[in-house]
Amino acid sequence: MAEPARLQVDLTGRRVLVTGATQGIGLAIATALAHSGATVCLNGPALGDELDTACHAAGAAFGIAADLTQANDVEHL
């Protein structure tokens, strides 16, 4: 993966939820936010290792697996 984008803003002390964050654009956004100081929660339908790997790659604080097309998962998130 290329060097993560750096935002021109300090997000230290901010908390951010990024949905669809286990790959592609969502993961890139989560990574940029984390590198800008935000505490980031990644969300995606992935379970276990894939979500853990995405969190580690993004420098995110934690992840919550949830399928946002399912009402119970939305409540859990």
C-alpha positions as CSV (number, residue, x, y, z in Angstrom):
1,M,0.0,0.0,0.0
2,A,1.2,3.5,-0.8
3,E,2.1,6.1,1.9
4,P,-1.2,7.1,3.5
5,A,-2.6,10.5,2.7
6,R,-2.0,13.2,5.3
7,L,-4.8,15.5,6.1
8,Q,-4.1,19.2,6.7
9,V,-5.9,19.2,10.0
10,D,-5.1,18.0,13.5
11,L,-7.8,15.5,14.7
12,T,-6.2,14.7,18.0
13,G,-8.9,14.1,20.6
14,R,-11.6,13.4,18.0
15,R,-13.4,10.1,17.6
16,V,-14.4,8.9,14.2
17,L,-16.5,5.9,12.9
18,V,-15.7,4.8,9.3
19,T,-18.1,2.3,7.8
20,G,-17.0,0.1,4.9
21,A,-13.4,0.4,6.3
22,T,-11.9,-3.1,5.8
23,Q,-10.6,-2.4,2.3
24,G,-10.3,0.0,-0.5
25,I,-11.4,3.6,-0.1
26,G,-12.9,3.1,3.4
27,L,-9.5,1.7,4.6
28,A,-7.6,4.6,3.0
29,I,-9.9,7.2,4.7
30,A,-9.6,5.4,8.1
31,T,-5.8,5.4,7.7
32,A,-5.7,9.1,6.8
33,L,-7.9,10.0,9.8
34,A,-5.8,7.8,12.2
35,H,-2.6,9.4,10.9
36,S,-4.1,12.8,11.6
37,G,-4.6,12.0,15.2
38,A,-8.2,10.8,15.4
39,T,-9.2,7.7,17.4
40,V,-10.7,5.6,14.7
41,C,-13.3,2.8,14.9
42,L,-13.4,0.7,11.7
43,N,-16.6,-1.0,10.7
44,G,-17.2,-3.6,8.0
45,P,-19.0,-6.9,7.6
46,A,-15.7,-8.8,7.9
47,L,-15.1,-11.0,10.9
48,G,-12.0,-11.8,12.9
49,D,-8.7,-11.6,11.2
50,E,-9.7,-9.4,8.3
51,L,-11.0,-6.7,10.6
52,D,-8.0,-7.0,12.9
53,T,-5.7,-6.7,9.9
54,A,-7.5,-3.6,8.7
55,C,-7.3,-2.0,12.1
56,H,-3.6,-2.7,12.3
57,A,-2.9,-1.4,8.8
58,A,-4.9,1.8,9.5
59,G,-3.4,2.4,12.9
60,A,-7.0,2.4,14.1
61,A,-8.0,2.0,17.8
62,F,-10.5,-0.8,17.2
63,G,-13.0,-2.4,14.9
64,I,-16.6,-3.5,15.1
65,A,-17.9,-6.1,12.7
66,A,-21.5,-5.2,11.6
67,D,-23.5,-5.7,8.5
68,L,-25.3,-2.3,8.1
69,T,-28.1,-4.0,6.1
70,Q,-29.1,-5.9,9.3
71,A,-31.1,-4.0,12.0
72,N,-29.6,-6.0,14.9
73,D,-26.0,-5.3,13.7
74,V,-26.8,-1.6,13.4
75,E,-28.0,-1.5,17.0
76,H,-24.9,-3.4,18.1
77,L,-22.7,-0.9,16.3
